[in-house]
């Protein structure tokens, strides 16, 4: 349900961001991946990583479109968020 409600807004946000090929974006607490998917749909050569609790990752993977998204699971208060990023979306 959250994915369906946020999908139209996610594309508007993605269009407003400076997403460029080769840039690395972290969607922190990305849930079902609504925004992460919008980011790669708007700029397919932007590297997007979705970080969320372990239970959220299978849901996000099941909704993944044709553009690849990297998934990391953990708690953002205590776990490593991975690579350095050019931008972080919360």
Secondary structure, 3 states (H helix, E strand, C coil): CHHHHHHHHHHHHHHHCCCCCCCEEEEECCCCCHHHHHHHHHCCCCEEEEEECHHHHHHHHHHCCCCCCEEEECCCCCCCCCCCCCEEEC
